[in-house]
Amino acid sequence: GVPQDWAEAARLYRLAAEQKHAGAQFSLGVCYEMGEGVPQDRAEAVRFYRLAASQEHVLATVFLGNLLITTDSGAGGEPTQLREGALL
């Protein structure tokens, strides 16, 4: 098979995400949350999950809510974000 190249996957997801492709926005959010192909960055993950969720991408909404609820307030999670996650 073809070897996995997460950096290339993230690059291609970004190109599609810039064209407002909800699936690519979600996938790029996953890359940022997990640190696959890009540096791990929960704020960027939230940003891309929000973009996809705003287009009614169901899994993005679930992942966004989960990430907001589990964000440690000491690591930058604001109380308003925690409330937002609980409401999703």
CNS distance restraints for C-alpha pairs under 8 A (distance, minus, plus):
assign (resid   5 and name CA) (resid   9 and name CA) 6.27 0.50 0.50
assign (resid   5 and name CA) (resid  37 and name CA) 7.43 0.50 0.50
assign (resid   6 and name CA) (resid  10 and name CA) 6.00 0.50 0.50
assign (resid   6 and name CA) (resid  36 and name CA) 5.71 0.50 0.50
assign (resid   6 and name CA) (resid  37 and name CA) 4.19 0.50 0.50
assign (resid   6 and name CA) (resid  38 and name CA) 7.91 0.50 0.50
assign (resid   7 and name CA) (resid  11 and name CA) 6.19 0.50 0.50
assign (resid   7 and name CA) (resid  36 and name CA) 7.24 0.50 0.50
assign (resid   7 and name CA) (resid  37 and name CA) 3.72 0.50 0.50
assign (resid   7 and name CA) (resid  38 and name CA) 6.42 0.50 0.50
assign (resid   8 and name CA) (resid  12 and name CA) 6.22 0.50 0.50
assign (resid   8 and name CA) (resid  37 and name CA) 7.21 0.50 0.50
assign (resid   9 and name CA) (resid  13 and name CA) 6.06 0.50 0.50
assign (resid   9 and name CA) (resid  37 and name CA) 7.20 0.50 0.50
assign (resid  10 and name CA) (resid  14 and name CA) 6.04 0.50 0.50
assign (resid  10 and name CA) (resid  28 and name CA) 6.07 0.50 0.50
assign (resid  10 and name CA) (resid  31 and name CA) 6.74 0.50 0.50
assign (resid  10 and name CA) (resid  36 and name CA) 7.83 0.50 0.50
assign (resid  10 and name CA) (resid  37 and name CA) 5.80 0.50 0.50
assign (resid  10 and name CA) (resid  38 and name CA) 6.98 0.50 0.50
assign (resid  11 and name CA) (resid  15 and name CA) 6.45 0.50 0.50
assign (resid  12 and name CA) (resid  16 and name CA) 6.43 0.50 0.50
assign (resid  13 and name CA) (resid  17 and name CA) 5.86 0.50 0.50
assign (resid  13 and name CA) (resid  24 and name CA) 4.89 0.50 0.50
assign (resid  13 and name CA) (resid  25 and name CA) 6.96 0.50 0.50
assign (resid  13 and name CA) (resid  27 and name CA) 6.77 0.50 0.50
assign (resid  13 and name CA) (resid  28 and name CA) 5.78 0.50 0.50
assign (resid  14 and name CA) (resid  18 and name CA) 6.05 0.50 0.50
assign (resid  14 and name CA) (resid  24 and name CA) 7.01 0.50 0.50
assign (resid  14 and name CA) (resid  25 and name CA) 7.31 0.50 0.50
assign (resid  14 and name CA) (resid  28 and name CA) 6.60 0.50 0.50
assign (resid  15 and name CA) (resid  19 and name CA) 6.80 0.50 0.50
assign (resid  16 and name CA) (resid  20 and name CA) 6.72 0.50 0.50
assign (resid  16 and name CA) (resid  21 and name CA) 5.59 0.50 0.50
assign (resid  16 and name CA) (resid  24 and name CA) 5.78 0.50 0.50
assign (resid  16 and name CA) (resid  25 and name CA) 7.64 0.50 0.50
assign (resid  17 and name CA) (resid  21 and name CA) 5.01 0.50 0.50
assign (resid  17 and name CA) (resid  22 and name CA) 6.82 0.50 0.50
assign (resid  17 and name CA) (resid  23 and name CA) 7.86 0.50 0.50
assign (resid  17 and name CA) (resid  24 and name CA) 5.05 0.50 0.50
assign (resid  17 and name CA) (resid  25 and name CA) 4.75 0.50 0.50
assign (resid  17 and name CA) (resid  28 and name CA) 7.69 0.50 0.50
assign (resid  20 and name CA) (resid  25 and name CA) 7.35 0.50 0.50
assign (resid  21 and name CA) (resid  25 and name CA) 6.25 0.50 0.50
assign (resid  21 and name CA) (resid  52 and name CA) 7.77 0.50 0.50
assign (resid  22 and name CA) (resid  26 and name CA) 6.15 0.50 0.50
assign (resid  22 and name CA) (resid  51 and name CA) 7.22 0.50 0.50
assign (resid  22 and name CA) (resid  52 and name CA) 4.48 0.50 0.50
assign (resid  22 and name CA) (resid  53 and name CA) 7.70 0.50 0.50
assign (resid  22 and name CA) (resid  55 and name CA) 6.40 0.50 0.50
assign (resid  22 and name CA) (resid  57 and name CA) 6.43 0.50 0.50
assign (resid  23 and name CA) (resid  27 and name CA) 6.16 0.50 0.50
assign (resid  23 and name CA) (resid  52 and name CA) 6.93 0.50 0.50
assign (resid  23 and name CA) (resid  57 and name CA) 7.34 0.50 0.50
assign (resid  24 and name CA) (resid  28 and name CA) 5.97 0.50 0.50
assign (resid  25 and name CA) (resid  29 and name CA) 6.16 0.50 0.50
assign (resid  25 and name CA) (resid  48 and name CA) 5.23 0.50 0.50
assign (resid  25 and name CA) (resid  49 and name CA) 6.62 0.50 0.50
assign (resid  25 and name CA) (resid  51 and name CA) 6.63 0.50 0.50
assign (resid  25 and name CA) (resid  52 and name CA) 5.46 0.50 0.50
assign (resid  26 and name CA) (resid  30 and name CA) 6.38 0.50 0.50
assign (resid  26 and name CA) (resid  48 and name CA) 6.14 0.50 0.50
assign (resid  26 and name CA) (resid  49 and name CA) 5.39 0.50 0.50
assign (resid  26 and name CA) (resid  51 and name CA) 7.97 0.50 0.50
assign (resid  26 and name CA) (resid  52 and name CA) 5.61 0.50 0.50
assign (resid  26 and name CA) (resid  57 and name CA) 7.83 0.50 0.50
assign (resid  26 and name CA) (resid  59 and name CA) 7.81 0.50 0.50
assign (resid  26 and name CA) (resid  60 and name CA) 5.59 0.50 0.50
assign (resid  27 and name CA) (resid  31 and name CA) 6.32 0.50 0.50
assign (resid  28 and name CA) (resid  32 and name CA) 6.31 0.50 0.50
assign (resid  28 and name CA) (resid  45 and name CA) 7.34 0.50 0.50
assign (resid  28 and name CA) (resid  48 and name CA) 6.69 0.50 0.50
assign (resid  29 and name CA) (resid  33 and name CA) 6.08 0.50 0.50
assign (resid  29 and name CA) (resid  44 and name CA) 6.81 0.50 0.50
assign (resid  29 and name CA) (resid  45 and name CA) 4.07 0.50 0.50
assign (resid  29 and name CA) (resid  46 and name CA) 6.82 0.50 0.50
assign (resid  29 and name CA) (resid  47 and name CA) 7.47 0.50 0.50
assign (resid  29 and name CA) (resid  48 and name CA) 4.92 0.50 0.50
assign (resid  29 and name CA) (resid  49 and name CA) 5.55 0.50 0.50
assign (resid  30 and name CA) (resid  34 and name CA) 6.03 0.50 0.50
assign (resid  30 and name CA) (resid  36 and name CA) 7.96 0.50 0.50
assign (resid  30 and name CA) (resid  45 and name CA) 6.50 0.50 0.50
assign (resid  31 and name CA) (resid  35 and name CA) 5.54 0.50 0.50
assign (resid  31 and name CA) (resid  36 and name CA) 4.72 0.50 0.50
assign (resid  31 and name CA) (resid  37 and name CA) 6.52 0.50 0.50
assign (resid  31 and name CA) (resid  38 and name CA) 6.58 0.50 0.50
assign (resid  31 and name CA) (resid  40 and name CA) 7.66 0.50 0.50
assign (resid  31 and name CA) (resid  45 and name CA) 7.59 0.50 0.50
assign (resid  32 and name CA) (resid  36 and name CA) 6.63 0.50 0.50
assign (resid  32 and name CA) (resid  38 and name CA) 6.12 0.50 0.50
assign (resid  32 and name CA) (resid  39 and name CA) 6.56 0.50 0.50
assign (resid  32 and name CA) (resid  40 and name CA) 4.98 0.50 0.50
assign (resid  32 and name CA) (resid  41 and name CA) 5.24 0.50 0.50
assign (resid  32 and name CA) (resid  42 and name CA) 6.48 0.50 0.50
assign (resid  32 and name CA) (resid  44 and name CA) 6.28 0.50 0.50
assign (resid  32 and name CA) (resid  45 and name CA) 5.04 0.50 0.50
assign (resid  33 and name CA) (resid  40 and name CA) 5.76 0.50 0.50
assign (resid  33 and name CA) (resid  41 and name CA) 6.03 0.50 0.50
assign (resid  33 and name CA) (resid  42 and name CA) 5.35 0.50 0.50
assign (resid  33 and name CA) (resid  44 and name CA) 7.82 0.50 0.50
assign (resid  33 and name CA) (resid  45 and name CA) 5.21 0.50 0.50
assign (resid  34 and name CA) (resid  40 and name CA) 5.97 0.50 0.50
assign (resid  35 and name CA) (resid  39 and name CA) 5.03 0.50 0.50
assign (resid  35 and name CA) (resid  40 and name CA) 3.78 0.50 0.50
assign (resid  35 and name CA) (resid  41 and name CA) 7.12 0.50 0.50
assign (resid  36 and name CA) (resid  40 and name CA) 7.37 0.50 0.50
assign (resid  41 and name CA) (resid  45 and name CA) 6.32 0.50 0.50
assign (resid  42 and name CA) (resid  46 and name CA) 6.13 0.50 0.50
assign (resid  42 and name CA) (resid  67 and name CA) 7.95 0.50 0.50
assign (resid  43 and name CA) (resid  47 and name CA) 6.21 0.50 0.50
assign (resid  44 and name CA) (resid  48 and name CA) 6.22 0.50 0.50
assign (resid  45 and name CA) (resid  49 and name CA) 6.02 0.50 0.50
assign (resid  46 and name CA) (resid  50 and name CA) 5.97 0.50 0.50
assign (resid  46 and name CA) (resid  64 and name CA) 6.06 0.50 0.50
assign (resid  46 and name CA) (resid  67 and name CA) 7.32 0.50 0.50
assign (resid  46 and name CA) (resid  68 and name CA) 7.75 0.50 0.50
assign (resid  47 and name CA) (resid  51 and name CA) 6.36 0.50 0.50
assign (resid  48 and name CA) (resid  52 and name CA) 6.29 0.50 0.50
assign (resid  49 and name CA) (resid  53 and name CA) 5.89 0.50 0.50
assign (resid  49 and name CA) (resid  60 and name CA) 5.03 0.50 0.50
assign (resid  49 and name CA) (resid  61 and name CA) 6.87 0.50 0.50
assign (resid  49 and name CA) (resid  63 and name CA) 7.11 0.50 0.50
assign (resid  49 and name CA) (resid  64 and name CA) 5.58 0.50 0.50
assign (resid  50 and name CA) (resid  54 and name CA) 5.96 0.50 0.50
assign (resid  50 and name CA) (resid  60 and name CA) 7.21 0.50 0.50
assign (resid  50 and name CA) (resid  61 and name CA) 7.34 0.50 0.50
assign (resid  50 and name CA) (resid  64 and name CA) 6.78 0.50 0.50
assign (resid  51 and name CA) (resid  55 and name CA) 6.89 0.50 0.50
assign (resid  52 and name CA) (resid  56 and name CA) 6.79 0.50 0.50
assign (resid  52 and name CA) (resid  57 and name CA) 5.48 0.50 0.50
assign (resid  52 and name CA) (resid  60 and name CA) 5.89 0.50 0.50
assign (resid  52 and name CA) (resid  61 and name CA) 7.76 0.50 0.50
assign (resid  53 and name CA) (resid  57 and name CA) 4.82 0.50 0.50
assign (resid  53 and name CA) (resid  58 and name CA) 6.61 0.50 0.50
assign (resid  53 and name CA) (resid  59 and name CA) 7.86 0.50 0.50
assign (resid  53 and name CA) (resid  60 and name CA) 5.15 0.50 0.50
assign (resid  53 and name CA) (resid  61 and name CA) 4.93 0.50 0.50
assign (resid  53 and name CA) (resid  64 and name CA) 7.91 0.50 0.50
assign (resid  56 and name CA) (resid  61 and name CA) 7.61 0.50 0.50
assign (resid  57 and name CA) (resid  61 and name CA) 6.48 0.50 0.50
assign (resid  58 and name CA) (resid  62 and name CA) 6.44 0.50 0.50
assign (resid  59 and name CA) (resid  63 and name CA) 6.03 0.50 0.50
assign (resid  60 and name CA) (resid  64 and name CA) 5.84 0.50 0.50
assign (resid  61 and name CA) (resid  65 and name CA) 6.13 0.50 0.50
assign (resid  61 and name CA) (resid  88 and name CA) 7.07 0.50 0.50
assign (resid  62 and name CA) (resid  66 and name CA) 6.16 0.50 0.50
assign (resid  62 and name CA) (resid  88 and name CA) 7.57 0.50 0.50
assign (resid  63 and name CA) (resid  67 and name CA) 5.99 0.50 0.50
assign (resid  64 and name CA) (resid  68 and name CA) 6.09 0.50 0.50
assign (resid  64 and name CA) (resid  85 and name CA) 7.00 0.50 0.50
assign (resid  65 and name CA) (resid  69 and name CA) 6.10 0.50 0.50
assign (resid  65 and name CA) (resid  84 and name CA) 7.45 0.50 0.50
assign (resid  65 and name CA) (resid  85 and name CA) 4.14 0.50 0.50
assign (resid  65 and name CA) (resid  86 and name CA) 6.62 0.50 0.50
assign (resid  65 and name CA) (resid  87 and name CA) 7.85 0.50 0.50
assign (resid  65 and name CA) (resid  88 and name CA) 5.63 0.50 0.50
assign (resid  66 and name CA) (resid  70 and name CA) 6.10 0.50 0.50
assign (resid  66 and name CA) (resid  85 and name CA) 6.63 0.50 0.50
assign (resid  67 and name CA) (resid  71 and name CA) 5.90 0.50 0.50
assign (resid  67 and name CA) (resid  85 and name CA) 7.49 0.50 0.50
assign (resid  68 and name CA) (resid  77 and name CA) 7.33 0.50 0.50
assign (resid  68 and name CA) (resid  81 and name CA) 5.86 0.50 0.50
assign (resid  68 and name CA) (resid  82 and name CA) 5.37 0.50 0.50
assign (resid  68 and name CA) (resid  84 and name CA) 7.27 0.50 0.50
assign (resid  68 and name CA) (resid  85 and name CA) 4.80 0.50 0.50
assign (resid  68 and name CA) (resid  86 and name CA) 7.90 0.50 0.50
assign (resid  69 and name CA) (resid  81 and name CA) 7.70 0.50 0.50
assign (resid  69 and name CA) (resid  82 and name CA) 5.08 0.50 0.50
assign (resid  69 and name CA) (resid  83 and name CA) 7.70 0.50 0.50
assign (resid  69 and name CA) (resid  85 and name CA) 5.12 0.50 0.50
assign (resid  69 and name CA) (resid  86 and name CA) 6.30 0.50 0.50
assign (resid  70 and name CA) (resid  82 and name CA) 7.92 0.50 0.50
assign (resid  71 and name CA) (resid  75 and name CA) 7.17 0.50 0.50
assign (resid  71 and name CA) (resid  76 and name CA) 7.61 0.50 0.50
assign (resid  71 and name CA) (resid  77 and name CA) 5.30 0.50 0.50
assign (resid  71 and name CA) (resid  82 and name CA) 7.43 0.50 0.50
assign (resid  72 and name CA) (resid  76 and name CA) 6.85 0.50 0.50
assign (resid  72 and name CA) (resid  77 and name CA) 5.59 0.50 0.50
assign (resid  73 and name CA) (resid  77 and name CA) 4.14 0.50 0.50
assign (resid  73 and name CA) (resid  78 and name CA) 5.85 0.50 0.50
assign (resid  73 and name CA) (resid  79 and name CA) 7.12 0.50 0.50
assign (resid  77 and name CA) (resid  81 and name CA) 6.44 0.50 0.50
assign (resid  77 and name CA) (resid  82 and name CA) 7.04 0.50 0.50
assign (resid  78 and name CA) (resid  82 and name CA) 6.50 0.50 0.50
assign (resid  79 and name CA) (resid  83 and name CA) 6.31 0.50 0.50
assign (resid  80 and name CA) (resid  84 and name CA) 6.10 0.50 0.50
assign (resid  81 and name CA) (resid  85 and name CA) 6.12 0.50 0.50
assign (resid  82 and name CA) (resid  86 and name CA) 6.35 0.50 0.50
assign (resid  83 and name CA) (resid  87 and name CA) 6.32 0.50 0.50
assign (resid  84 and name CA) (resid  88 and name CA) 6.45 0.50 0.50
